Amino acid sequence: MKKVVVGLSGGVDSSVAAYLLKEQGYEVIGLFMKNWHDDSVTISEECPWLEDSNDALIVAEKLGIPFQTVDLSVEYKERIVDYMFKEYEMGRTPNPDVLCNREIKFDVFLKIAMQLGADFVATGHYCRKGTIQNTNGSETYRLLSGKDDNKDQSYFLCQLSQEQLSKTLFPIGELTKPQVRKIAAEMGLITADKKDSQGLCFIGKVRLPEFLQQQLKPKKGKIVEVPASDTQYNRPVPEFINKVSELEFFAEKPAYTLSDGKIVGEHDGAHYFTKGQRKGLHVGGTKEPLFVIDTDVTENIIYTGQGKSHPGLYRRTLFVKGEEIHWVRPDLALKIDEKLEIKARIRYRQELQDATLYRVEGGIYVDFKELQSAITEGQFVAWYIADELIGSGVIS
């Protein structure tokens, strides 16, 4: 009998994943990951991890499977929280959920599972795994979108490797959320009607500015409003020598200065803000709401523009540095000067967009067919062929 360790989070998805695996004849062990101790930065009435671990225990007892808690808070702080602080300090916006999957669930947690003699780990992610049998007898693993378009979580797993996928199962990937809740209700699982968790992976609903203020101190700075006329897409487009020079132009981030607009307010620190953000600016009197179009953490200035359609929010092309490129399918990796038609997304829940990958010396360009709003440095871009996620990278 194959042994599977399920990451029981105390939510309905992992509960049903554990139930389905048991039904399929696996020997199932439930493991709850405790990754955070500091309740001072969470919204206290939700006390996330304590309630979640209790629910996970009740589910394990109901299913008749062994259960234990593992404390991964040291690794989580080193690999996720410290990284987040560093990224925000540089004016970038990290994605802790993607990192958490790569560094914690499918690395530290997976190693613990293997030490327990497991053949696989399983999670309650809405995605699927496919397998290609190669002529030499080896196998290539595919990371496929979940069947539920509303819940597809393949984006969060965009940094997984073939090695990690080989040891992973996604039991609910063929199901929709309503089907998962129905199974949980029929089985009398305590998590059947539990709300989906919000906020940072494993920490709970965090007040992000307060969380960041633990290490990034408030620092008063100027909010500048830039008129719609003074942006890249309203400037003359030069003649391009070749495709790379065209990609360079459209991937270039506008370099705003104080003289590009007028000062309209004050903020508590440019590193607390991200592109596309609307809330927290506290500037009134504009015809349309202000959106952050850029941040300058060196000069501590936030540049804003009026309305969702402000051209400063939009770019057609982004760049991923060579060392930040990750291929889930290394056999499909592009060589220098090769290109590939793909679909891509720059954030979770974004509909897949038509784009072309161009591999050049030093990295890869993702050139979209349509302009993209709030392309944000530090976030992940993931690229797909049909419903298969084949690679990803950190936007630079």
Secondary structure, DSSP 8 states (H G I E B T S, - for coil): --EEEEE--SSHHHHHHHHHHHHTT-EEEEEEEE----GGGB-GGG-HHHHHHHHHHHHHHHHT--EEEEE-HHHHIIIIIHHHHHHHHTT----HHHHHIIIIIIIIHHHHHHHTT-SEEE---SEEEEEEE-TTS-EEEEEEE-S-TTT--GGGGTT--HHHHHTEE-TTTTS-HHHHHHHHHHTT-TTTT-----SBTTTBSB-HHHHHHTTS----EEEEE--TTSSGGGS-----SSHHHHHHHHH------GGGSEEEEEES-GGG--TT--TT------SS-EEEEEEETTTTEEEEEESTT-GGGEEEEEEEEGGGEEESSGGG---TT-EEEEEEESSTT---EEEEEEEETTEEEEEEEEEEE---TTSEEEEEETTEEEEEEE--
